[in-house]
Each structure stands twice: as structure tokens, then as C-alpha cells.
Amino acid sequence: MDIRERTITLIRNTDKAVLGSSLLQKAKIFCWETGLGPVINALPAVFGQQAVLYFPGRSGKYSLSCFETEGRLLMAAAPKETEKLKTLLLQSPGVEVWLKDGWFSGTARLLTEEEQGDALQNIPDEQFFGIAGSSLSKRSLKEFTLLEVTRNAPCTGSSGPGSRSWIWPLAALLLLFSKKKK
């Protein structure tokens, strides 16, 4: 096996281990909570667009790949997240979505297989995962479950994206006052 094949194998194995990990999910959600959500979405053509799907009043924040077309917000849930999302959506379809351009409440639903097939007919994998994400992943978008979120109303308040942004001034103060005395 030459170096190119080894590199591709390493990237694919890393992709399996890292992209689906809950640690990466938590890191992405932490970025959104500290106000860095737009940074995650700085290059959507390369890395895809990320959003947080939040179930208020219930345990559940999920960082999902998303794509908006013709007023429809479609979100791609990995196979291991699908069962938990189905359970949460059966309890109540009311969600909040954190996007780089705002935060809103909405109603989510899982697309049927037929609707998902129709939706995916005109959307290439790059629209959800970006050029880098779709080339690194062996998984096709067809393996994911699509959710459609209908916007209800914009949200405001202190419990959305950026709710922990106070951490940055605190970190700056700690760095400022932690100079070593000689």
C-alpha cells in the first residue's frame, strides 16, 4: 500500500471515529453556546453548514448538517442519532434551531422515505457536508435521515446561541492578570 492509500485509509478511519463521536458533538455545541457558531460556518462550501437542533424543556441539543432551499430547512441526522430524534419528535415536534444568521422556534418532522428520495434527487452531498466533508466520508446522504423544520417565530433571550459568551472576557482577564512576576 502506497502513502496515498494509507493516508486515505487513515482519513476514513478517523472520519468514522471522530465525525460520529459525541465528543465532537459536544464541542460543536459548546462553540455555538460560546458565540462561535458563525465561525464553524465560515466556509460552508468547503465544510458544509452546521446548525443546532434544540429540544427546549427536554434533554437534547444536536449539531446537524443542514441546507436551506426554497424556504425549506433540511437537516441531516446520522443513523445513530435517528432513534433518539424520533423519540423526541414523537413527544413534541416543537424545536429551536440555531443558525449562523439567527435563532428561531419551529416545528420539525422526519421526512418519509418517499419525501426524502424526492428531496435528495436535486441536492448533492456537497450541499450538506461541503466539498471536504463529502469527499472524506464514505457515507452517502442517503444513509442519513432528513428532518424538515418549518420556521414559526424568531427567538430572543439569553438561553440561545452565545449564552456562554461571558467565557471570553473572563479568559481575557485571567490571561491579563496571570503574568508571571519576576
N, C-alpha and C positions, 0 to 999 in steps of 0.2 A: 504494500500500500504506500503510495507516494505522499508527500507532505500535504498536497491539496486535498486528497481524500481523507487524510487524518484530521485536517482542520475542519472539513465539512462534517465529519462524524462527531468531532468534539463539540461543534456548534449545535448540532441537532440533539446530542445528549444533554448539553447544557440547557437547550430550549425546553426539553422535556422536564428536566429537574427544576428549572428556575421559573419559567413562564407560568406554570400552573401552581407554583408554591404559594402557600398562604402568607409567607413572609414577604414576598413581593407584593401581594395584595395589600397587606398592612402598610407597607412602605409607600405605595401609591396613595392610599387613603390618608396617611399621615401628611404626605406632600399637599394634598388638597386641603386638609384641615389647617395647615400652617400657611396657606396662601400661595403655594407653589403650583397649583393646578394648571394655570396657564403655561408655566414652564414645561410641564410634562407634554403639553400640546403645542410646543413651539414649532415643530416640524411635522405636521400631520401627513404630508405627502410621503415622508420617509418612515415615520414610526406609527402612523395611524392616529386617530383621535380617541382619547380616553374620556370617560365620564364616570361619575359615581352615582350608582343607583342606591338610594337610601330608603329604608322602610321605617318611617317615624313611629315611635312607640313600640317597636319590635327590634329584636337584635338583627341587624343586617345592613351592612354597607358593603357594596361590591363595586370594584373598579372594573368596568367593562369597556371593550372597544365599541365605538358607536359610529354611526353615519346618518346624516340627515339629508333626505331627498324629498322634494315635493311636499314639504311640511310634515313629513313623517320622520320621527326619530326612531331608528332601528338600533338595537343593542345586541351584541353577540355574547352569549353566555357559554362558557366552556362546558363540556359534558359533565364534569364533576360538580359544577355549580347548579346544574339544571334542576335536580331534585329539590334542593333547598329553596330555590327560587319558585318552583311550582307550589311548594307548601306555603311559602309566604304570600304568593299571589292569590292562592285559594282563601287564605284568611282575610285578605283585603287587597284589592288592586291599587289602593292609594299609595303613591310613592313621591319622593322628591328626587330630582335629578340635578346634579352639579355639572354644569358645562363651563367651558372657558369664557363664554360670553354671558353667563348668568346662572341663576338658580331658580327652579320653578317646581311647583307641585304638578302632579299629573296622574294619569291612570295608565297602568301598564297591563299588558296582556301578552301571553305567549302566542306566537303565530302557529297556526295549524301547519301540517306538512305541506299541504297544497299552497297555502299562502306563502310559506317560506320558499317553496320552489319558484313561485311567481316573482317574489321579491328578489331572489338571488339570480334570477335569469339575466338581469341587466346590471348587477353590481359585482364587479370583480373583487377578489380577496384584498387587493391593494387598497380599496376604499375603506376597509375596516382596519387592516393591520399595517398599512403603509408598505412601501417597497421593501424595506428591511425586514419587517415582521413577517410578511407573506413569503419571502424567499428563505427565511430561516426555519419557518415552521413546516413540518411535514403534514400538518393537519390542514384540511381544506375547510372553508367556511361552512360547507355542507354538514360537517360534523358538529357544528355549534348549533345551539338553539337560539332563534331570534325572538326578541321581545320588541313590541311596538309600544311606544309611550306617547300618549296624547297630552299635550300641554293644557293645564287647567288655569293656573294663575302664577304670576311671578311671586317669589318669596323674598322676605327681608328678615332681618333679625340677626342674632348673634350665634345661632346654632348651625349655621351652614358652612360653606367653604370659607376658610380663613378664620374659623372660630378659635384656633390656637395660634394665630399670628403674633400674639404677645411674646412668643418664644424668641423672636428675632431681636427686639430691643433688649430683652433680658440677656441674651447671648452676647450682644454687643457690649452691654455694661460689664458683664463678667470678664470679657476679654480686655476691656479698657482698664479695669481695676486689678487684673491679675498679673500685672507686670512684675517681674522679679526685681526685688530690691537688692542692690549690690552693697 
